Amino acid sequence: MGFVCVTLLGLMATGLGNVQKSTTTTVNAQIMQTVVNYLEVQSFTNNLPILYFDDEGTDVTSTGTGLYQVTLTGTTAAPGATIQGTFTISNARLLQVHVVSQASPNTTNTFSLVWPNTGY
């Protein structure tokens, strides 16, 4: 009987770890979707704000309610530049999106994206 209990406790710990990883992946996807939507309606400038999100990946306006802090860093690509040898761009910025959880500040998830100049 004791062997069964120990086995079940071990499986429960593994299951909880997988749930936490799945939740983090889902929240990061929600945050990236919001960031992409935000960039699509912004003017093509050098002013990249710090964004804050709650535990569900919803955009919030202040640091007090934000569990995730998102910073955007980027460079403007030169006309005719090639990104990783795959395609040529004429006017875009190469962005790094850094997602930091206030619950675990030593963990930063970084995503890359190309922000094209759509003329806004």
Number of C-alpha atoms within 10 A of each C-alpha: 5 7 7 9 10 11 10 12 11 11 12 12 11 11 12 11 12 12 12 11 12 12 14 17 13 14 19 19 13 16 24 18 13 16 16 13 11 10 15 15 10 14 12 18 10 11 10 14 10 12 19 24 24 20 16 15 21 15 18 15 11 11 15 9 13 20 19 29 18 22 17 18 17 16 12 15 18 12 11 11 14 13 12 7 7 7 9 12 16 13 17 18 21 16 18 16 20 18 23 19 21 14 10 10 11 8 11 15 13 14 13 13 13 17 18 17 16 12 8 9
